[in-house]
């Protein structure tokens, strides 16, 4: 079972916006470009890069998604108290 992961994410307030961004990504849009333009998280300025983190370090719904969704494929929307996330897991270790 993986203990650490690295991921990118885009955080928005509305589910419909998250779904639109996910559709854009599925059509070939660049994840980091969309994160810089749309994410309300401070990580958006760096293209949504969260870096490496440990299992249990993030809020539960986000953590569960990161450690179970497919690698390198945009996933979501995942609802947390912060809003709706589109997640792209780069690796798990």
PDB file of N, CA, C and O in Angstrom:
ATOM      1  N   UNK A   1       0.831  -1.182   0.000  1.00  0.00           N
ATOM      2  CA  UNK A   1       0.000   0.000   0.000  1.00  0.00           C
ATOM      3  C   UNK A   1       0.880   1.252   0.000  1.00  0.00           C
ATOM      4  O   UNK A   1       1.818   1.369   0.789  1.00  0.00           O
ATOM      5  N   UNK A   2       0.561   2.175  -0.892  1.00  0.00           N
ATOM      6  CA  UNK A   2       1.352   3.403  -1.026  1.00  0.00           C
ATOM      7  C   UNK A   2       1.249   4.244   0.245  1.00  0.00           C
ATOM      8  O   UNK A   2       0.187   4.344   0.860  1.00  0.00           O
ATOM      9  N   UNK A   3       2.368   4.840   0.619  1.00  0.00           N
ATOM     10  CA  UNK A   3       2.404   5.700   1.806  1.00  0.00           C
ATOM     11  C   UNK A   3       2.558   7.171   1.448  1.00  0.00           C
ATOM     12  O   UNK A   3       2.194   8.042   2.237  1.00  0.00           O
ATOM     13  N   UNK A   4       3.094   7.455   0.261  1.00  0.00           N
ATOM     14  CA  UNK A   4       3.238   8.837  -0.191  1.00  0.00           C
ATOM     15  C   UNK A   4       2.771   8.947  -1.637  1.00  0.00           C
ATOM     16  O   UNK A   4       2.672   7.957  -2.360  1.00  0.00           O
ATOM     17  N   UNK A   5       2.487  10.192  -2.034  1.00  0.00           N
ATOM     18  CA  UNK A   5       2.062  10.455  -3.412  1.00  0.00           C
ATOM     19  C   UNK A   5       2.479  11.867  -3.778  1.00  0.00           C
ATOM     20  O   UNK A   5       2.795  12.681  -2.910  1.00  0.00           O
ATOM     21  N   UNK A   6       2.475  12.144  -5.063  1.00  0.00           N
ATOM     22  CA  UNK A   6       2.663  13.500  -5.573  1.00  0.00           C
ATOM     23  C   UNK A   6       1.528  13.759  -6.547  1.00  0.00           C
ATOM     24  O   UNK A   6       1.175  12.895  -7.349  1.00  0.00           O
ATOM     25  N   UNK A   7       0.959  14.954  -6.471  1.00  0.00           N
ATOM     26  CA  UNK A   7      -0.204  15.252  -7.299  1.00  0.00           C
ATOM     27  C   UNK A   7      -0.272  16.729  -7.669  1.00  0.00           C
ATOM     28  O   UNK A   7       0.367  17.584  -7.057  1.00  0.00           O
ATOM     29  N   UNK A   8      -1.073  16.987  -8.695  1.00  0.00           N
ATOM     30  CA  UNK A   8      -1.477  18.327  -9.088  1.00  0.00           C
ATOM     31  C   UNK A   8      -2.969  18.419  -8.802  1.00  0.00           C
ATOM     32  O   UNK A   8      -3.657  17.398  -8.789  1.00  0.00           O
ATOM     33  N   UNK A   9      -3.479  19.624  -8.574  1.00  0.00           N
ATOM     34  CA  UNK A   9      -4.930  19.759  -8.454  1.00  0.00           C
ATOM     35  C   UNK A   9      -5.383  21.139  -8.887  1.00  0.00           C
ATOM     36  O   UNK A   9      -4.615  22.102  -8.894  1.00  0.00           O
ATOM     37  N   UNK A  10      -6.641  21.202  -9.242  1.00  0.00           N
ATOM     38  CA  UNK A  10      -7.319  22.454  -9.545  1.00  0.00           C
ATOM     39  C   UNK A  10      -8.498  22.525  -8.585  1.00  0.00           C
ATOM     40  O   UNK A  10      -9.298  21.593  -8.513  1.00  0.00           O
ATOM     41  N   UNK A  11      -8.606  23.609  -7.859  1.00  0.00           N
ATOM     42  CA  UNK A  11      -9.679  23.799  -6.885  1.00  0.00           C
ATOM     43  C   UNK A  11     -10.588  24.926  -7.358  1.00  0.00           C
ATOM     44  O   UNK A  11     -10.130  26.033  -7.644  1.00  0.00           O
ATOM     45  N   UNK A  12     -11.882  24.629  -7.437  1.00  0.00           N
ATOM     46  CA  UNK A  12     -12.881  25.640  -7.805  1.00  0.00           C
ATOM     47  C   UNK A  12     -14.076  25.519  -6.859  1.00  0.00           C
ATOM     48  O   UNK A  12     -14.238  24.506  -6.178  1.00  0.00           O
ATOM     49  N   UNK A  13     -14.899  26.550  -6.824  1.00  0.00           N
ATOM     50  CA  UNK A  13     -16.054  26.570  -5.907  1.00  0.00           C
ATOM     51  C   UNK A  13     -17.274  25.835  -6.446  1.00  0.00           C
ATOM     52  O   UNK A  13     -18.037  25.264  -5.667  1.00  0.00           O
ATOM     53  N   UNK A  14     -17.474  25.836  -7.768  1.00  0.00           N
ATOM     54  CA  UNK A  14     -18.686  25.263  -8.347  1.00  0.00           C
ATOM     55  C   UNK A  14     -18.409  23.913  -9.006  1.00  0.00           C
ATOM     56  O   UNK A  14     -17.421  23.738  -9.719  1.00  0.00           O
ATOM     57  N   UNK A  15     -19.312  22.963  -8.745  1.00  0.00           N
ATOM     58  CA  UNK A  15     -19.187  21.633  -9.336  1.00  0.00           C
ATOM     59  C   UNK A  15     -19.238  21.706 -10.858  1.00  0.00           C
ATOM     60  O   UNK A  15     -18.484  21.008 -11.536  1.00  0.00           O
ATOM     61  N   UNK A  16     -20.117  22.540 -11.399  1.00  0.00           N
ATOM     62  CA  UNK A  16     -20.241  22.655 -12.859  1.00  0.00           C
ATOM     63  C   UNK A  16     -18.933  23.133 -13.485  1.00  0.00           C
ATOM     64  O   UNK A  16     -18.554  22.668 -14.560  1.00  0.00           O
ATOM     65  N   UNK A  17     -18.252  24.046 -12.828  1.00  0.00           N
ATOM     66  CA  UNK A  17     -16.969  24.530 -13.346  1.00  0.00           C
ATOM     67  C   UNK A  17     -15.929  23.409 -13.308  1.00  0.00           C
ATOM     68  O   UNK A  17     -15.142  23.253 -14.242  1.00  0.00           O
ATOM     69  N   UNK A  18     -15.929  22.631 -12.225  1.00  0.00           N
ATOM     70  CA  UNK A  18     -15.003  21.500 -12.125  1.00  0.00           C
ATOM     71  C   UNK A  18     -15.265  20.499 -13.240  1.00  0.00           C
ATOM     72  O   UNK A  18     -14.330  19.984 -13.854  1.00  0.00           O
ATOM     73  N   UNK A  19     -16.533  20.227 -13.496  1.00  0.00           N
ATOM     74  CA  UNK A  19     -16.880  19.277 -14.555  1.00  0.00           C
ATOM     75  C   UNK A  19     -16.450  19.797 -15.922  1.00  0.00           C
ATOM     76  O   UNK A  19     -15.981  19.025 -16.759  1.00  0.00           O
ATOM     77  N   UNK A  20     -16.605  21.100 -16.156  1.00  0.00           N
ATOM     78  CA  UNK A  20     -16.173  21.712 -17.421  1.00  0.00           C
ATOM     79  C   UNK A  20     -14.657  21.603 -17.578  1.00  0.00           C
ATOM     80  O   UNK A  20     -14.166  21.272 -18.658  1.00  0.00           O
ATOM     81  N   UNK A  21     -13.915  21.879 -16.502  1.00  0.00           N
ATOM     82  CA  UNK A  21     -12.457  21.780 -16.559  1.00  0.00           C
ATOM     83  C   UNK A  21     -12.021  20.332 -16.828  1.00  0.00           C
ATOM     84  O   UNK A  21     -11.090  20.095 -17.598  1.00  0.00           O
ATOM     85  N   UNK A  22     -12.687  19.384 -16.201  1.00  0.00           N
ATOM     86  CA  UNK A  22     -12.366  17.978 -16.438  1.00  0.00           C
ATOM     87  C   UNK A  22     -12.612  17.622 -17.906  1.00  0.00           C
ATOM     88  O   UNK A  22     -11.806  16.923 -18.520  1.00  0.00           O
ATOM     89  N   UNK A  23     -13.707  18.094 -18.457  1.00  0.00           N
ATOM     90  CA  UNK A  23     -14.000  17.847 -19.877  1.00  0.00           C
ATOM     91  C   UNK A  23     -12.927  18.485 -20.763  1.00  0.00           C
ATOM     92  O   UNK A  23     -12.493  17.883 -21.745  1.00  0.00           O
ATOM     93  N   UNK A  24     -12.500  19.705 -20.416  1.00  0.00           N
ATOM     94  CA  UNK A  24     -11.428  20.366 -21.171  1.00  0.00           C
ATOM     95  C   UNK A  24     -10.149  19.535 -21.129  1.00  0.00           C
ATOM     96  O   UNK A  24      -9.469  19.386 -22.144  1.00  0.00           O
ATOM     97  N   UNK A  25      -9.824  18.996 -19.962  1.00  0.00           N
ATOM     98  CA  UNK A  25      -8.623  18.165 -19.822  1.00  0.00           C
ATOM     99  C   UNK A  25      -8.741  16.897 -20.667  1.00  0.00           C
ATOM    100  O   UNK A  25      -7.769  16.468 -21.289  1.00  0.00           O
ATOM    101  N   UNK A  26      -9.923  16.306 -20.686  1.00  0.00           N
ATOM    102  CA  UNK A  26     -10.136  15.092 -21.487  1.00  0.00           C
ATOM    103  C   UNK A  26     -10.018  15.376 -22.981  1.00  0.00           C
ATOM    104  O   UNK A  26      -9.756  14.468 -23.771  1.00  0.00           O
ATOM    105  N   UNK A  27     -10.213  16.641 -23.369  1.00  0.00           N
ATOM    106  CA  UNK A  27     -10.074  17.051 -24.764  1.00  0.00           C
ATOM    107  C   UNK A  27      -8.654  17.514 -25.089  1.00  0.00           C
ATOM    108  O   UNK A  27      -8.384  17.958 -26.206  1.00  0.00           O
ATOM    109  N   UNK A  28      -7.745  17.411 -24.112  1.00  0.00           N
ATOM    110  CA  UNK A  28      -6.354  17.709 -24.379  1.00  0.00           C
ATOM    111  C   UNK A  28      -5.803  18.998 -23.792  1.00  0.00           C
ATOM    112  O   UNK A  28      -4.648  19.337 -24.050  1.00  0.00           O
ATOM    113  N   UNK A  29      -6.595  19.728 -23.009  1.00  0.00           N
ATOM    114  CA  UNK A  29      -6.090  20.946 -22.367  1.00  0.00           C
ATOM    115  C   UNK A  29      -4.950  20.594 -21.407  1.00  0.00           C
ATOM    116  O   UNK A  29      -4.904  19.483 -20.878  1.00  0.00           O
ATOM    117  N   UNK A  30      -4.045  21.526 -21.187  1.00  0.00           N
ATOM    118  CA  UNK A  30      -2.882  21.317 -20.321  1.00  0.00           C
ATOM    119  C   UNK A  30      -3.272  21.580 -18.864  1.00  0.00           C
ATOM    120  O   UNK A  30      -3.758  22.662 -18.536  1.00  0.00           O
ATOM    121  N   UNK A  31      -3.060  20.601 -18.000  1.00  0.00           N
ATOM    122  CA  UNK A  31      -3.486  20.666 -16.607  1.00  0.00           C
ATOM    123  C   UNK A  31      -2.935  21.906 -15.905  1.00  0.00           C
ATOM    124  O   UNK A  31      -3.687  22.656 -15.283  1.00  0.00           O
ATOM    125  N   UNK A  32      -1.634  22.117 -16.003  1.00  0.00           N
ATOM    126  CA  UNK A  32      -1.017  23.214 -15.260  1.00  0.00           C
ATOM    127  C   UNK A  32      -1.473  24.580 -15.765  1.00  0.00           C
ATOM    128  O   UNK A  32      -1.563  25.525 -14.982  1.00  0.00           O
ATOM    129  N   UNK A  33      -1.759  24.696 -17.048  1.00  0.00           N
ATOM    130  CA  UNK A  33      -2.275  25.955 -17.589  1.00  0.00           C
ATOM    131  C   UNK A  33      -3.654  26.252 -17.012  1.00  0.00           C
ATOM    132  O   UNK A  33      -3.928  27.385 -16.618  1.00  0.00           O
ATOM    133  N   UNK A  34      -4.524  25.248 -16.958  1.00  0.00           N
ATOM    134  CA  UNK A  34      -5.856  25.442 -16.385  1.00  0.00           C
ATOM    135  C   UNK A  34      -5.769  25.741 -14.893  1.00  0.00           C
ATOM    136  O   UNK A  34      -6.534  26.560 -14.383  1.00  0.00           O
ATOM    137  N   UNK A  35      -4.856  25.094 -14.194  1.00  0.00           N
ATOM    138  CA  UNK A  35      -4.696  25.362 -12.761  1.00  0.00           C
ATOM    139  C   UNK A  35      -4.293  26.818 -12.524  1.00  0.00           C
ATOM    140  O   UNK A  35      -4.838  27.482 -11.642  1.00  0.00           O
ATOM    141  N   UNK A  36      -3.348  27.306 -13.307  1.00  0.00           N
ATOM    142  CA  UNK A  36      -2.901  28.693 -13.150  1.00  0.00           C
ATOM    143  C   UNK A  36      -4.041  29.675 -13.406  1.00  0.00           C
ATOM    144  O   UNK A  36      -4.131  30.713 -12.750  1.00  0.00           O
ATOM    145  N   UNK A  37      -4.905  29.347 -14.357  1.00  0.00           N
ATOM    146  CA  UNK A  37      -5.978  30.256 -14.742  1.00  0.00           C
ATOM    147  C   UNK A  37      -7.196  30.174 -13.819  1.00  0.00           C
ATOM    148  O   UNK A  37      -7.832  31.194 -13.552  1.00  0.00           O
ATOM    149  N   UNK A  38      -7.528  28.980 -13.331  1.00  0.00           N
ATOM    150  CA  UNK A  38      -8.811  28.784 -12.649  1.00  0.00           C
ATOM    151  C   UNK A  38      -8.743  28.411 -11.169  1.00  0.00           C
ATOM    152  O   UNK A  38      -9.708  28.661 -10.447  1.00  0.00           O
ATOM    153  N   UNK A  39      -7.656  27.831 -10.690  1.00  0.00           N
ATOM    154  CA  UNK A  39      -7.633  27.306  -9.323  1.00  0.00           C
ATOM    155  C   UNK A  39      -7.665  28.419  -8.284  1.00  0.00           C
ATOM    156  O   UNK A  39      -6.965  29.424  -8.411  1.00  0.00           O
ATOM    157  N   UNK A  40      -8.484  28.230  -7.258  1.00  0.00           N
ATOM    158  CA  UNK A  40      -8.553  29.185  -6.148  1.00  0.00           C
ATOM    159  C   UNK A  40      -7.560  28.848  -5.038  1.00  0.00           C
ATOM    160  O   UNK A  40      -7.439  29.598  -4.070  1.00  0.00           O
ATOM    161  N   UNK A  41      -6.857  27.737  -5.167  1.00  0.00           N
ATOM    162  CA  UNK A  41      -5.843  27.339  -4.186  1.00  0.00           C
ATOM    163  C   UNK A  41      -4.542  28.096  -4.476  1.00  0.00           C
ATOM    164  O   UNK A  41      -4.215  28.331  -5.639  1.00  0.00           O
ATOM    165  N   UNK A  42      -3.801  28.478  -3.442  1.00  0.00           N
ATOM    166  CA  UNK A  42      -2.509  29.126  -3.682  1.00  0.00           C
ATOM    167  C   UNK A  42      -1.572  28.312  -4.579  1.00  0.00           C
ATOM    168  O   UNK A  42      -0.720  28.883  -5.260  1.00  0.00           O
ATOM    169  N   UNK A  43      -1.723  26.981  -4.583  1.00  0.00           N
ATOM    170  CA  UNK A  43      -0.883  26.135  -5.447  1.00  0.00           C
ATOM    171  C   UNK A  43      -1.167  26.389  -6.925  1.00  0.00           C
ATOM    172  O   UNK A  43      -0.357  26.020  -7.776  1.00  0.00           O
ATOM    173  N   UNK A  44      -2.284  27.001  -7.240  1.00  0.00           N
ATOM    174  CA  UNK A  44      -2.628  27.291  -8.623  1.00  0.00           C
ATOM    175  C   UNK A  44      -1.576  28.124  -9.322  1.00  0.00           C
ATOM    176  O   UNK A  44      -1.339  27.954 -10.518  1.00  0.00           O
ATOM    177  N   UNK A  45      -0.939  29.029  -8.581  1.00  0.00           N
ATOM    178  CA  UNK A  45       0.102  29.882  -9.165  1.00  0.00           C
ATOM    179  C   UNK A  45       1.278  29.061  -9.688  1.00  0.00           C
ATOM    180  O   UNK A  45       1.991  29.496 -10.592  1.00  0.00           O
ATOM    181  N   UNK A  46       1.478  27.875  -9.118  1.00  0.00           N
ATOM    182  CA  UNK A  46       2.542  26.969  -9.559  1.00  0.00           C
ATOM    183  C   UNK A  46       1.978  25.833 -10.415  1.00  0.00           C
ATOM    184  O   UNK A  46       2.584  24.766 -10.517  1.00  0.00           O
ATOM    185  N   UNK A  47       0.835  26.066 -11.018  1.00  0.00           N
ATOM    186  CA  UNK A  47       0.241  25.049 -11.874  1.00  0.00           C
ATOM    187  C   UNK A  47      -0.452  23.934 -11.122  1.00  0.00           C
ATOM    188  O   UNK A  47      -0.661  22.851 -11.669  1.00  0.00           O
ATOM    189  N   UNK A  48      -0.813  24.186  -9.872  1.00  0.00           N
ATOM    190  CA  UNK A  48      -1.525  23.187  -9.081  1.00  0.00           C
ATOM    191  C   UNK A  48      -0.633  22.159  -8.417  1.00  0.00           C
ATOM    192  O   UNK A  48      -1.134  21.180  -7.863  1.00  0.00           O
ATOM    193  N   UNK A  49       0.673  22.354  -8.458  1.00  0.00           N
ATOM    194  CA  UNK A  49       1.624  21.383  -7.914  1.00  0.00           C
ATOM    195  C   UNK A  49       1.525  21.343  -6.384  1.00  0.00           C
ATOM    196  O   UNK A  49       1.726  22.352  -5.708  1.00  0.00           O
ATOM    197  N   UNK A  50       1.213  20.161  -5.859  1.00  0.00           N
ATOM    198  CA  UNK A  50       1.155  19.966  -4.414  1.00  0.00           C
ATOM    199  C   UNK A  50       2.431  19.323  -3.873  1.00  0.00           C
ATOM    200  O   UNK A  50       2.670  19.329  -2.666  1.00  0.00           O
ATOM    201  N   UNK A  51       3.237  18.778  -4.755  1.00  0.00           N
ATOM    202  CA  UNK A  51       4.460  18.093  -4.319  1.00  0.00           C
ATOM    203  C   UNK A  51       4.141  16.752  -3.684  1.00  0.00           C
ATOM    204  O   UNK A  51       3.063  16.193  -3.885  1.00  0.00           O
ATOM    205  N   UNK A  52       5.080  16.255  -2.928  1.00  0.00           N
ATOM    206  CA  UNK A  52       4.927  14.954  -2.267  1.00  0.00           C
ATOM    207  C   UNK A  52       4.268  15.142  -0.906  1.00  0.00           C
ATOM    208  O   UNK A  52       4.584  16.084  -0.179  1.00  0.00           O
ATOM    209  N   UNK A  53       3.349  14.237  -0.566  1.00  0.00           N
ATOM    210  CA  UNK A  53       2.709  14.263   0.745  1.00  0.00           C
ATOM    211  C   UNK A  53       2.403  12.842   1.186  1.00  0.00           C
ATOM    212  O   UNK A  53       2.351  11.920   0.373  1.00  0.00           O
ATOM    213  N   UNK A  54       2.200  12.683   2.491  1.00  0.00           N
ATOM    214  CA  UNK A  54       1.945  11.370   3.076  1.00  0.00           C
ATOM    215  C   UNK A  54       0.448  11.063   3.115  1.00  0.00           C
ATOM    216  O   UNK A  54      -0.388  11.966   3.158  1.00  0.00           O
ATOM    217  N   UNK A  55       0.132   9.771   3.098  1.00  0.00           N
ATOM    218  CA  UNK A  55      -1.251   9.326   3.289  1.00  0.00           C
ATOM    219  C   UNK A  55      -1.747   9.901   4.620  1.00  0.00           C
ATOM    220  O   UNK A  55      -1.048   9.835   5.632  1.00  0.00           O
ATOM    221  N   UNK A  56      -2.941  10.456   4.608  1.00  0.00           N
ATOM    222  CA  UNK A  56      -3.522  11.027   5.821  1.00  0.00           C
ATOM    223  C   UNK A  56      -3.187  12.489   6.049  1.00  0.00           C
ATOM    224  O   UNK A  56      -3.715  13.103   6.977  1.00  0.00           O
ATOM    225  N   UNK A  57      -2.336  13.050   5.236  1.00  0.00           N
ATOM    226  CA  UNK A  57      -1.915  14.438   5.406  1.00  0.00           C
ATOM    227  C   UNK A  57      -2.956  15.427   4.851  1.00  0.00           C
ATOM    228  O   UNK A  57      -3.064  16.554   5.333  1.00  0.00           O
ATOM    229  N   UNK A  58      -3.711  15.000   3.844  1.00  0.00           N
ATOM    230  CA  UNK A  58      -4.735  15.845   3.229  1.00  0.00           C
ATOM    231  C   UNK A  58      -6.108  15.516   3.830  1.00  0.00           C
ATOM    232  O   UNK A  58      -6.249  14.530   4.554  1.00  0.00           O
ATOM    233  N   UNK A  59      -7.109  16.335   3.532  1.00  0.00           N
ATOM    234  CA  UNK A  59      -8.461  16.066   4.029  1.00  0.00           C
ATOM    235  C   UNK A  59      -8.934  14.715   3.496  1.00  0.00           C
ATOM    236  O   UNK A  59      -8.523  14.307   2.410  1.00  0.00           O
ATOM    237  N   UNK A  60      -9.804  14.002   4.253  1.00  0.00           N
ATOM    238  CA  UNK A  60     -10.135  12.616   3.921  1.00  0.00           C
ATOM    239  C   UNK A  60     -10.609  12.342   2.495  1.00  0.00           C
ATOM    240  O   UNK A  60     -10.113  11.405   1.870  1.00  0.00           O
ATOM    241  N   UNK A  61     -11.540  13.114   1.961  1.00  0.00           N
ATOM    242  CA  UNK A  61     -12.047  12.828   0.600  1.00  0.00           C
ATOM    243  C   UNK A  61     -10.947  12.987  -0.443  1.00  0.00           C
ATOM    244  O   UNK A  61     -10.859  12.194  -1.381  1.00  0.00           O
ATOM    245  N   UNK A  62     -10.114  14.001  -0.284  1.00  0.00           N
ATOM    246  CA  UNK A  62      -9.000  14.237  -1.205  1.00  0.00           C
ATOM    247  C   UNK A  62      -7.992  13.100  -1.080  1.00  0.00           C
ATOM    248  O   UNK A  62      -7.533  12.554  -2.082  1.00  0.00           O
ATOM    249  N   UNK A  63      -7.656  12.751   0.147  1.00  0.00           N
ATOM    250  CA  UNK A  63      -6.699  11.683   0.422  1.00  0.00           C
ATOM    251  C   UNK A  63      -7.159  10.360  -0.193  1.00  0.00           C
ATOM    252  O   UNK A  63      -6.376   9.660  -0.836  1.00  0.00           O
ATOM    253  N   UNK A  64      -8.421  10.028   0.007  1.00  0.00           N
ATOM    254  CA  UNK A  64      -8.968   8.776  -0.534  1.00  0.00           C
ATOM    255  C   UNK A  64      -8.845   8.752  -2.054  1.00  0.00           C
ATOM    256  O   UNK A  64      -8.448   7.741  -2.633  1.00  0.00           O
ATOM    257  N   UNK A  65      -9.188   9.874  -2.700  1.00  0.00           N
ATOM    258  CA  UNK A  65      -9.105   9.944  -4.157  1.00  0.00           C
ATOM    259  C   UNK A  65      -7.668   9.785  -4.643  1.00  0.00           C
ATOM    260  O   UNK A  65      -7.408   9.021  -5.573  1.00  0.00           O
ATOM    261  N   UNK A  66      -6.742  10.496  -4.025  1.00  0.00           N
ATOM    262  CA  UNK A  66      -5.335  10.447  -4.449  1.00  0.00           C
ATOM    263  C   UNK A  66      -4.771   9.037  -4.362  1.00  0.00           C
ATOM    264  O   UNK A  66      -4.009   8.613  -5.231  1.00  0.00           O
ATOM    265  N   UNK A  67      -5.141   8.312  -3.319  1.00  0.00           N
ATOM    266  CA  UNK A  67      -4.559   6.989  -3.127  1.00  0.00           C
ATOM    267  C   UNK A  67      -5.372   5.862  -3.765  1.00  0.00           C
ATOM    268  O   UNK A  67      -5.089   4.686  -3.538  1.00  0.00           O
ATOM    269  N   UNK A  68      -6.394   6.225  -4.572  1.00  0.00           N
ATOM    270  CA  UNK A  68      -7.162   5.173  -5.247  1.00  0.00           C
ATOM    271  C   UNK A  68      -7.421   5.446  -6.732  1.00  0.00           C
ATOM    272  O   UNK A  68      -7.712   4.506  -7.472  1.00  0.00           O
ATOM    273  N   UNK A  69      -7.327   6.687  -7.188  1.00  0.00           N
ATOM    274  CA  UNK A  69      -7.641   6.983  -8.588  1.00  0.00           C
ATOM    275  C   UNK A  69      -6.480   6.570  -9.505  1.00  0.00           C
ATOM    276  O   UNK A  69      -5.365   6.346  -9.035  1.00  0.00           O
ATOM    277  N   UNK A  70      -6.745   6.470 -10.808  1.00  0.00           N
ATOM    278  CA  UNK A  70      -5.677   6.108 -11.753  1.00  0.00           C
ATOM    279  C   UNK A  70      -4.565   7.158 -11.787  1.00  0.00           C
ATOM    280  O   UNK A  70      -4.815   8.349 -11.600  1.00  0.00           O
ATOM    281  N   UNK A  71      -3.355   6.707 -12.024  1.00  0.00           N
ATOM    282  CA  UNK A  71      -2.212   7.613 -12.146  1.00  0.00           C
ATOM    283  C   UNK A  71      -2.275   8.364 -13.472  1.00  0.00           C
ATOM    284  O   UNK A  71      -2.752   7.835 -14.476  1.00  0.00           O
ATOM    285  N   UNK A  72      -1.791   9.590 -13.463  1.00  0.00           N
ATOM    286  CA  UNK A  72      -1.585  10.427 -14.648  1.00  0.00           C
ATOM    287  C   UNK A  72      -2.852  10.708 -15.454  1.00  0.00           C
ATOM    288  O   UNK A  72      -2.774  11.093 -16.621  1.00  0.00           O
ATOM    289  N   UNK A  73      -4.010  10.517 -14.837  1.00  0.00           N
ATOM    290  CA  UNK A  73      -5.292  10.763 -15.498  1.00  0.00           C
ATOM    291  C   UNK A  73      -6.086  11.749 -14.658  1.00  0.00           C
ATOM    292  O   UNK A  73      -6.310  11.490 -13.476  1.00  0.00           O
ATOM    293  N   UNK A  74      -6.520  12.870 -15.223  1.00  0.00           N
ATOM    294  CA  UNK A  74      -7.332  13.813 -14.443  1.00  0.00           C
ATOM    295  C   UNK A  74      -8.557  13.112 -13.867  1.00  0.00           C
ATOM    296  O   UNK A  74      -9.234  12.355 -14.563  1.00  0.00           O
ATOM    297  N   UNK A  75      -8.835  13.371 -12.595  1.00  0.00           N
ATOM    298  CA  UNK A  75      -9.889  12.671 -11.859  1.00  0.00           C
ATOM    299  C   UNK A  75     -10.709  13.678 -11.058  1.00  0.00           C
ATOM    300  O   UNK A  75     -10.167  14.629 -10.495  1.00  0.00           O
ATOM    301  N   UNK A  76     -12.002  13.460 -11.016  1.00  0.00           N
ATOM    302  CA  UNK A  76     -12.839  14.311 -10.191  1.00  0.00           C
ATOM    303  C   UNK A  76     -14.200  14.507 -10.822  1.00  0.00           C
ATOM    304  O   UNK A  76     -14.577  13.784 -11.745  1.00  0.00           O
ATOM    305  N   UNK A  77     -14.934  15.482 -10.325  1.00  0.00           N
ATOM    306  CA  UNK A  77     -14.588  16.359  -9.209  1.00  0.00           C
ATOM    307  C   UNK A  77     -14.717  15.650  -7.860  1.00  0.00           C
ATOM    308  O   UNK A  77     -15.579  14.794  -7.663  1.00  0.00           O
ATOM    309  N   UNK A  78     -13.837  16.033  -6.948  1.00  0.00           N
ATOM    310  CA  UNK A  78     -13.829  15.515  -5.584  1.00  0.00           C
ATOM    311  C   UNK A  78     -14.225  16.671  -4.672  1.00  0.00           C
ATOM    312  O   UNK A  78     -13.544  17.696  -4.641  1.00  0.00           O
ATOM    313  N   UNK A  79     -15.326  16.513  -3.925  1.00  0.00           N
ATOM    314  CA  UNK A  79     -15.827  17.581  -3.060  1.00  0.00           C
ATOM    315  C   UNK A  79     -15.170  17.508  -1.683  1.00  0.00           C
ATOM    316  O   UNK A  79     -15.110  16.448  -1.060  1.00  0.00           O
ATOM    317  N   UNK A  80     -14.684  18.651  -1.227  1.00  0.00           N
ATOM    318  CA  UNK A  80     -14.195  18.805   0.146  1.00  0.00           C
ATOM    319  C   UNK A  80     -14.774  20.109   0.695  1.00  0.00           C
ATOM    320  O   UNK A  80     -15.507  20.805  -0.008  1.00  0.00           O
ATOM    321  N   UNK A  81     -14.455  20.436   1.921  1.00  0.00           N
ATOM    322  CA  UNK A  81     -14.902  21.699   2.521  1.00  0.00           C
ATOM    323  C   UNK A  81     -14.351  22.911   1.765  1.00  0.00           C
ATOM    324  O   UNK A  81     -14.895  24.009   1.879  1.00  0.00           O
ATOM    325  N   UNK A  82     -13.282  22.719   1.002  1.00  0.00           N
ATOM    326  CA  UNK A  82     -12.645  23.815   0.272  1.00  0.00           C
ATOM    327  C   UNK A  82     -13.316  24.096  -1.072  1.00  0.00           C
ATOM    328  O   UNK A  82     -13.192  25.196  -1.611  1.00  0.00           O
ATOM    329  N   UNK A  83     -14.029  23.099  -1.616  1.00  0.00           N
ATOM    330  CA  UNK A  83     -14.657  23.222  -2.920  1.00  0.00           C
ATOM    331  C   UNK A  83     -14.537  21.918  -3.681  1.00  0.00           C
ATOM    332  O   UNK A  83     -14.560  20.834  -3.098  1.00  0.00           O
ATOM    333  N   UNK A  84     -14.408  22.040  -4.996  1.00  0.00           N
ATOM    334  CA  UNK A  84     -14.328  20.867  -5.878  1.00  0.00           C
ATOM    335  C   UNK A  84     -12.937  20.790  -6.505  1.00  0.00           C
ATOM    336  O   UNK A  84     -12.433  21.766  -7.061  1.00  0.00           O
ATOM    337  N   UNK A  85     -12.337  19.619  -6.405  1.00  0.00           N
ATOM    338  CA  UNK A  85     -10.981  19.403  -6.891  1.00  0.00           C
ATOM    339  C   UNK A  85     -10.989  18.527  -8.136  1.00  0.00           C
ATOM    340  O   UNK A  85     -11.747  17.561  -8.227  1.00  0.00           O
ATOM    341  N   UNK A  86     -10.139  18.875  -9.088  1.00  0.00           N
ATOM    342  CA  UNK A  86      -9.744  17.975 -10.167  1.00  0.00           C
ATOM    343  C   UNK A  86      -8.310  17.588  -9.813  1.00  0.00           C
ATOM    344  O   UNK A  86      -7.466  18.452  -9.579  1.00  0.00           O
ATOM    345  N   UNK A  87      -8.048  16.307  -9.777  1.00  0.00           N
ATOM    346  CA  UNK A  87      -6.762  15.792  -9.290  1.00  0.00           C
ATOM    347  C   UNK A  87      -6.045  15.029 -10.395  1.00  0.00           C
ATOM    348  O   UNK A  87      -6.667  14.302 -11.170  1.00  0.00           O
ATOM    349  N   UNK A  88      -4.745  15.201 -10.455  1.00  0.00           N
ATOM    350  CA  UNK A  88      -3.912  14.386 -11.338  1.00  0.00           C
ATOM    351  C   UNK A  88      -2.761  13.859 -10.490  1.00  0.00           C
ATOM    352  O   UNK A  88      -1.875  14.617 -10.095  1.00  0.00           O
ATOM    353  N   UNK A  89      -2.777  12.557 -10.211  1.00  0.00           N
ATOM    354  CA  UNK A  89      -1.744  11.928  -9.389  1.00  0.00           C
ATOM    355  C   UNK A  89      -0.556  11.594 -10.285  1.00  0.00           C
ATOM    356  O   UNK A  89      -0.703  10.890 -11.284  1.00  0.00           O
ATOM    357  N   UNK A  90       0.614  12.099  -9.924  1.00  0.00           N
ATOM    358  CA  UNK A  90       1.814  11.862 -10.712  1.00  0.00           C
ATOM    359  C   UNK A  90       2.457  10.537 -10.369  1.00  0.00           C
ATOM    360  O   UNK A  90       2.920   9.819 -11.255  1.00  0.00           O
ATOM    361  N   UNK A  91       2.491  10.206  -9.085  1.00  0.00           N
ATOM    362  CA  UNK A  91       3.026   8.913  -8.655  1.00  0.00           C
ATOM    363  C   UNK A  91       2.592   8.624  -7.227  1.00  0.00           C
ATOM    364  O   UNK A  91       2.197   9.519  -6.479  1.00  0.00           O
ATOM    365  N   UNK A  92       2.676   7.345  -6.871  1.00  0.00           N
ATOM    366  CA  UNK A  92       2.476   6.884  -5.493  1.00  0.00           C
ATOM    367  C   UNK A  92       3.651   5.987  -5.154  1.00  0.00           C
ATOM    368  O   UNK A  92       4.187   5.291  -6.017  1.00  0.00           O
ATOM    369  N   UNK A  93       4.045   6.010  -3.894  1.00  0.00           N
ATOM    370  CA  UNK A  93       5.211   5.235  -3.476  1.00  0.00           C
ATOM    371  C   UNK A  93       4.882   4.468  -2.208  1.00  0.00           C
ATOM    372  O   UNK A  93       5.732   3.748  -1.684  1.00  0.00           O
TER     373      UNK A  93
END
